[in-house]
Amino acid sequence: MISDSAINKYEDLFSPAEMYGSYIDNALVTTNPETGKTYICPMLETDEVFLDRIERSKQAGRNLFFEEWPEAKPVVHDPEKLY
C-alpha cells in the first residue's frame, strides 16, 4: 500500500495529474490529463519503488508513471448485471 505522504509528493510534482483509489477494485490509479488514459498501480508496489519513480521522473523531466505503470482497461458495464 502506498502511503498518503508518497501520494501527496506525486500530486505536488505532477499536478494537475491526481492519484486516487478506483471505486471498482480499490486500486490506486492516476490519469494523464493530456491523453485521458488511466494507469494502475502494480499490486506489489512499495513506497520505496514509488518514491524512486518520482525521483527518476524529476531527473527525466516527465511522468514515468505513465510509462511504467500498466494502462487500465476501460470498464464496460453490462446492462444485464447488478453491480
C-alpha positions in Angstrom: 0.0 0.0 0.0 1.3 3.4 -0.9 1.4 5.9 1.9 -0.5 9.2 1.9 2.7 11.2 2.1 4.1 9.4 -1.1 0.8 10.2 -2.9 1.0 13.8 -1.8 4.5 14.1 -3.2 3.3 12.7 -6.5 0.4 15.2 -6.6 2.7 18.1 -5.7 5.1 17.3 -8.5 2.6 16.2 -11.2 -0.4 18.5 -10.7 -2.9 18.5 -12.4 -2.5 14.7 -12.5 -4.1 13.2 -9.5 -3.6 9.9 -7.7 -6.8 8.3 -6.4 -8.4 5.0 -5.5 -10.6 3.3 -8.1 -14.1 2.7 -6.8 -14.3 -0.6 -8.8 -11.4 -2.6 -7.4 -9.9 -0.2 -4.8 -6.7 0.1 -6.8 -4.6 3.2 -6.8 -4.7 4.9 -10.2 -3.6 8.1 -12.0 -4.9 9.7 -15.1 -2.8 11.5 -17.7 -4.7 14.9 -18.0 -3.3 15.3 -21.6 -4.4 12.0 -23.0 -7.2 10.9 -20.6 -5.5 7.5 -20.3 -5.6 5.9 -16.8 -2.8 3.9 -15.3 -3.0 1.5 -12.4 -0.5 0.9 -9.6 1.0 -2.6 -9.6 -0.2 -4.7 -6.7 3.2 -5.2 -5.2 4.3 -1.5 -5.5 6.0 -0.3 -2.3 6.7 3.3 -1.1 10.4 2.8 -1.9 9.7 1.9 -5.5 7.0 4.6 -5.8 9.3 7.3 -4.4 12.2 6.1 -6.6 9.9 6.5 -9.7 9.1 10.1 -8.5 12.9 10.9 -8.3 13.6 9.3 -11.7 10.7 11.3 -13.2 12.2 14.5 -11.9 15.5 13.6 -13.5 13.9 12.6 -16.8 11.6 15.7 -16.8 8.5 13.7 -17.4 6.0 11.5 -15.5 7.4 8.0 -15.7 4.2 6.6 -14.0 2.5 7.0 -17.4 5.3 4.8 -19.0 5.9 2.2 -16.3 2.5 1.5 -14.8 0.2 -0.6 -16.9 -2.7 1.2 -18.6 -6.0 0.4 -17.0 -8.6 -1.3 -19.2 -11.8 0.6 -19.6 -14.7 -0.7 -17.6 -17.5 -2.0 -19.7 -20.8 -2.0 -17.8 -23.1 -4.9 -18.6 -26.7 -3.6 -18.5 -27.8 -7.2 -17.6 -25.7 -7.2 -14.4 -26.5 -5.7 -11.0 -23.4 -4.0 -9.6 
